[in-house]
C-alpha cells in the first residue's frame, strides 16, 4: 500500500505552533473611536424622532381615553333619555285619563257641586233693536279735549 501525500498521517506540528516568542510580541495598538459630527447629528435626529414618536403615542392614548370617557357619558345620557321618555309616556297617559270627559263630569258633579243644565234653567231674551248694540261714548278728559282742539286747528290750517 503506497502512501500518498494526502494519506500521510504524519504532521509537522511546528507549523501549527502559534505561540509567540518574546521577540515576536507586539504591542497592541490602541484605537480611539471618536464620534464624527455626522454621527452626532444622526444620534440627535434619532433622539428627536424617538421623542416625537413617544409624544404621538401619548397623545393617541390620551385621545383613546377621552373617547372612552365620552362613550360612557353618551351611554349614560341615552339611558337617562330612555327613562325620561318612559316617564313622559306615563305622564301623558295620566293626563289623558284625567282629561277624559267622564272624569271631568264626575269632578264637576262631586267636587264642584255642579249639575247638568235643565230646560227650566234656560232663559230667552227678546231684543227689540235687532242685532245692534249701542255703547255710549265716554266723555273725553280735559287734556284730551285740548289735544283734539289743537289737532282740529292744525288740520284747518293745512286746508
C-alpha positions, 0 to 999 in steps of 0.5 A, spaced: 500 500 500 503 506 497 502 512 501 500 518 498 501 525 500 494 526 502 494 519 506 500 521 510 498 521 517 504 524 519 504 532 521 509 537 522 506 540 528 511 546 528 507 549 523 501 549 527 505 552 533 502 559 534 505 561 540 509 567 540 516 568 542 518 574 546 521 577 540 515 576 536 510 580 541 507 586 539 504 591 542 497 592 541 495 598 538 490 602 541 484 605 537 480 611 539 473 611 536 471 618 536 464 620 534 464 624 527 459 630 527 455 626 522 454 621 527 452 626 532 447 629 528 444 622 526 444 620 534 440 627 535 435 626 529 434 619 532 433 622 539 428 627 536 424 622 532 424 617 538 421 623 542 416 625 537 414 618 536 413 617 544 409 624 544 404 621 538 403 615 542 401 619 548 397 623 545 393 617 541 392 614 548 390 620 551 385 621 545 383 613 546 381 615 553 377 621 552 373 617 547 372 612 552 370 617 557 365 620 552 362 613 550 360 612 557 357 619 558 353 618 551 351 611 554 349 614 560 345 620 557 341 615 552 339 611 558 337 617 562 333 619 555 330 612 555 327 613 562 325 620 561 321 618 555 318 612 559 316 617 564 313 622 559 309 616 556 306 615 563 305 622 564 301 623 558 297 617 559 295 620 566 293 626 563 289 623 558 285 619 563 284 625 567 282 629 561 277 624 559 270 627 559 267 622 564 272 624 569 271 631 568 263 630 569 264 626 575 269 632 578 264 637 576 258 633 579 262 631 586 267 636 587 264 642 584 257 641 586 255 642 579 249 639 575 247 638 568 243 644 565 235 643 565 230 646 560 227 650 566 234 653 567 234 656 560 232 663 559 230 667 552 231 674 551 227 678 546 231 684 543 227 689 540 233 693 536 235 687 532 242 685 532 245 692 534 248 694 540 249 701 542 255 703 547 255 710 549 261 714 548 265 716 554 266 723 555 273 725 553 278 728 559 280 735 559 287 734 556 284 730 551 279 735 549 285 740 548 289 735 544 283 734 539 282 742 539 289 743 537 289 737 532 282 740 529 286 747 528 292 744 525 288 740 520 284 747 518 290 750 517 293 745 512 286 746 508 
